[in-house]
Amino acid sequence: MAYEILVSDSKVIDLESGRSAFSDIEATLRTTEAREPNELIEEAAGVDAMIVDASTQVTTSVLRSLDSLQVVGRSGIGVDNVDLETAQELGIPVVNVPDYCLDEVSTHALGMLLSCARKLPQLDAAVKRGEWDWSPARPICRLQGQTVGIVGFGKIGRNFAQKLRGLEVDVLVYDPYLSARDLSGFDVTRASFDQLLADSDFVSIHTPLTEETRYLFAAEAFETMPDHAVLINTARGPVVDEEALVAALKAGDLGGVGLDVRDPEPPENDPIADFENVVLSPTPGFTRRTRVVNSPGASARTSRAFSRAKSHETRSTRRTAGNSPLGTCVQPANSRSFSSPGRLAVTCSQRTRCHRAWLSWGISPSSRGEGYAPLSP
């Protein structure tokens, strides 16, 4: 019997690599452009598994409508586009790629920081207008001795911190679920959110999108930041309240902004684009020269989860019995980092089952890369 896998992330998933990952279970892969729930329900009717990107909304209605669905794979780290509580209720494992594009995103964040610090957009625009004069870009700060605040110290945040080491800056970190001991060895200082905002010349966001982090950066945060401070966001657009951001830029309450993610995407009638001290990019932070990024990781994890799910009771049985013994087996991107205990795996006991399930699927802790923290009760 051939199983059907629907892929909504053709920009980075190579179907040939994906097919090889599913060779043991005789699977057929096809792609879709569907992103909205109603379209996805129609396109995914009868599929056994899905591999989705961050823009594909796997909502409650999607999960409840697809009776044949056994596994959801996320071809990246964040799972904010998947309704984990419903997946938990229906016993559908949700898998991700926790080491996805760590270097690429942290490098993009650093590039934006440097661009804002040295006023490159303003200087570039001036030269292209035929003006050989750098004075309109004043003041251009010296990076050495400045303070960089990192909000969210998971794997990407830690990669970003490592890249800052050679720049001779002081680094503050805010992550409410990490202790000072967790930060040892990174040459950073733990700070409260308000302290970080008040003391940082640059602030870089590296949090997942949760109810806790949605609009974390709003009017109060911008009022706390120094007027010369620069904000960088390569995480998720809705972590920043863009209306409040526009107001802060108009009032001169920020020195610069770098945004690789927006709310919504793409933005419409974008007032932020009118400011010269803003650097914008259309979310290429995950890319590198090689077009296919981590597709084997997404496909392999989905394949293992799918094989494991097939060995358990059927979906209809799980509906009747309640929670699957596997739980919602998301492999946390930033384990114990800016995700309260059980946020991804729902409860402590289920987190333990998730860890065992990952091991049974052949995904060892070492595959999580730097910053792995075991899922313990």
N, C-alpha and C positions, 0 to 999 in steps of 0.2 A: 504494500500500500504506500503510495506517494503522499507525503504531507506537503501542505502549501504554506509558504512563508511570504508575508507581505513586507516589502522594504519601502519606507518613505524617506530614506536618506541617501538617495542616489548620488548626491554631491560628494560624498566621501566613502560610500560603500561600493566596492567593486564586486559585481555579481559573480564573477568567476571565482574570486577568493571566497565569497560567501557560500557558493555552491560546494566548494571543497570542504568548508567547515562543516557542512551538513551532509557530507557524503555517506556517513555511517547510517543515516536514517532515511535515505532516499527522499530527499525534499526537493520541491520545485519552488524557486524564488521568482517573484515578479515585483515590479516597482509600481508606485502610485504617486501622484501629485497631490492627493487628498490631504488636507490639513485640518479642516473643520470637522467637528463631530458627525454631523449628518452625512457629509461626503465620505468620511472614513467608514462609517457603519455600512454604507452601500458597497464601497470598494472592498472591505475586509470580510464580507459575508462568506462564511465557510472556511476561513483561514485557520490554521492551527497555531501560528505564532506571528508576531509582528516585530520588526526592528524599526524604531522610529527616531526621528531627530527631535530637537528641542521645540520646534514649531508645530509638531503634530500633537493635537490635543486628545489624549486618551482619557476621556472623562468617564463619569459614572455611567452615562447613557451608552457610551461606546462599549464599555466592559460588560454591561448587563445585556446588551443586544447581541453580542457575539458568543453564542453558546459553544462554538467549537474552539474558542481561543484557549490555548494552554499556557502560553508564555508571552510576556512583553519584554523585548530587549531595547535598551536605550543606547544608541551609538554615541555615547558621551557620558559625562559625569552627572549632571543635574537631572533630577527626576520630578521637577515641579510641574511638568506637563502631564504627569500620570497620576490618576486618583489612587493613591496607595491604600487608603482605607477600604475602598471598594474591592481593589485587587486582593487585599487581605481577607475580606469577607468571602470572596468567591474562590479563594485558594489559588490564585493565579500568580506564580512567581514573576517578579519584576527584576531584571538584571541590568547592570550598567557597566561602563568601562571606567574604573576609578583612576586609571593613570592616563586618561585621554588628554593629549595636547598640553601637558603641564608646562613644557618648555616654551611652546609657541605662545600660549596666552600670557605667561609671565614676561616673555620677551616683548610682546606687544604693549603690555602695560608699561614696561620700562621705556620703550620707544616713545610712548605718549608723554610720559613724565619728562623725558629729556627734551622733547619737542616743545612742550609748554614752558619748561624752565628757561630754555634758550630763545624763546619767542620765534621759533622757526616759521610758523605760518605767517606772522606779520612781516617778517623779513623777506620771505619768499614772495609774498604778494607785492611788497614794495618794489623789489628788484624787477619783477615781471611788469610792473607799471612804468619801468624806466627810471625809478628813483634809487640812486646809489647813496642811501642815507639810512643809517641804522638807528638814529636817535629817536624816531617815533616808537620804537619797540622798548625804550627804557621804561622801567629798570630791568636789566637782564641780570639775574642773580648768579652768584657763584654757588655751585652745588655743594662743594665741600663744606662740612660743618652744619648743613641744613638738617632738619628733622623730617623723616618720612614716617607716616603712620600707615599701618597695614590693618585693615578691618576684615577679620576672617583669616585664620592662620591654618588653613588646611594645606593640601599638597601644592596648589598653585601659589598660595600666599607664601609658603616656605621657599618655593623656587624663586619667587620674586625677591624675597629677603636675601637669598644667596647671591643673586645678581647685583644687589646693592652693596655687597661687601667691599668691592674695589673702589667705590665712589666716596668713601670716607664720610658717610652720613650717619646720623644717629637714627635708630629704628625703634618706633613704638608699636606695640601690637595690642589690639583689642579683640579678644575672643572669650566670651563669658564662660565657656566650657573647658578652658585650658588653664591649668595652674602655672605658677612660675616654674615649677619643676618640668612641666611639659615643654617649656620654651628654652630650657637649658641647652646649650650647645649651638644656638642660632645667633648669638650676639645681638639679642633684641631685649627690649624692656617691656614688661607687661604694664598696661595702663587701662584705666576706665575709659569708656567711650567719650565722655566729656573732656577728660584730661587729654586724650589723644587729639581730639578736634582742636582744643585750645592751643596745644603745644606744637602741632605739626605744620610744617611749611608745605608739605605734600601729603595727600591722603589717597591711598589706593584701595579699592573695594574688591574683596575676594570671598564674598559670602555666597552661599546658596540662596535661592529665593524661597522663603518660608513666610508664614504669617508673621513671624517675629521680625524678619528683615524687610518686609514690604514697606516701602517709604521710610526706611530707617534714616535716610538722608532727606530731611524736609526743612521747613523754615527754621526751626529751632537749631538744627545742626549747622546750617549755614550761618546763622547769627553767632554761633560759638566759634566758628573758624576765623582765623585772622583774615583781614581784607586781602592780603597778598597770597593766601593759600591757594593751592591748585588741587582740584579733585579729579581723580582718574577712576573710571568704571569700566572694567572688562568682565564683569560678573553677570548680572542680570539687570535689564533695564528698569523694572519696577522697584528695585532697591532705592532708586532715586525718584523723588517727587519732582517731575520736570517743570510743573507750574511754579513751584517754589524755587527751583533752580533758575528759571528765567527771571523771576523777581530779584533774586540775589545778584545775578549778573547785571541787571539794569541798575541796581542800587550800588554797584561797585563793591559788593561784599565778598567777591572772590577774585583772585588774581588770574585764574585760568581754569579750563575744564578740558578733559579728554574723555570722550565717550565712544566706546566700541559697541555698546549695547544700548537699546532705546526702548521706550514704552509709549506707543506701540512700535512695532517694526514691520515695514518701514514707517517712519514718522510722516505725518501729513501737515502741510502748512507749517513748516518747522521754524519757529522763532529763534531757536538756539543757533541755527546756522547763520544768523545775522551778526553774531558777535565775533570780532576778530581774534579774541583770546580763547577761542574754543577750537579744539581739534576733534574732528569727527571721522569715523570709519564705519563701513557697512558690515560690521561683524566678521572681519577676516582673521580675527585673533587666533582661530583654531588652525589656520592653514599653514602649509609649508610647501616647499618646492614640489615634493611628491604629492600628487593629487589625492591619492587614496591614503587616508589617515586612520590607523587603528581599526580598519574594517575587520581584520581577522579577530581582534579582541571582541568586538560586538557580536560577530557571527558565532565565534567559538563559545562565548558565554551563553548566548541564546540556545545554541545547539545542545550544550551540556544540560542546561536547565530543562529544555524540551525533552531530552532523553530521560531525565530524572522524573519529570512530571508524568510521562507516559507509563512509568513503572508503578505509579501510585493509582488510586482509584480514579474513576472517570470524573469529568467535570460535573456531571449531573449529581453524582454521589457527593462530591465536595459541596455542592450547593445545599444538599439536604443535611449533610453532617456538620456544616459550619466551616470553621477555619481549617485550612489545609495544614497537615503536619509540617509543611515547609515554611509556613508563614509567608509574609511578603518579603521575599529574599533579595532585597536590594543590597548590593554590596556598597556600603557607604563611601562616598567620595572623600569625605573629610571625617573619618571616624572620630567621634568625640570632639569634633571641632565645629562650633557654631550650629550644632544640631543637638537639641536636648536629648537625653537618653531615651531611646525608643522612638524618636521622631520618624526615622525611616523604617525601622523594623517593628514598630508599634508598641511592643512591651519587652521587658527584660527577658522573660522566658522565651519569647519568640525570637529575640535577637540571638539567643544561644542556639536555637534550632536553625536559624539562618546561617550562622557560622558553620555548624555541622553540615548543613546542606551544601554550602559552598565547597567545603572540603570533599564532600562526596561527589561533587561534580568535577573534581580535579583541579579546582582553583585554589592554589595554596596561598597562605598569607604573603609569601615572598612576591607573588605576582601583583600585589597591591602597590609595590614601589615604596618610595620614601614616605615616611610619615604614617605608616600603618600602625594602628592601635587595635589590639584584639577586641573582638566583641565578647565581652564578659558580662555576666549578670550584674 
